[in-house]
Amino acid sequence: MRINWQEYISADPEIHHGEPCIKGTRIPVSIIVGSIADGMTIDEIIASYPQLQKETVQAALAYAADVIRHEVFLPLAG
């Protein structure tokens, strides 16, 4: 069962320019997802950002998956 990301992520115009962040922090979802893309493990991310937990990293990934699922993509011109 997928984690309910709404419990862990918020977007507040007063925090990090309204970018989706982990609640109670200034850590943007994009940093977490980018770190995974760069090959970091969940444990390495938590070591770098001790205010995170496994659930918050999973919430960031679930959020990213939902955003991608609802976006409309156009083919890139080559």
Order of alpha helices (4+ residues) and beta strands (2+ residues): beta-beta-alpha-alpha-alpha
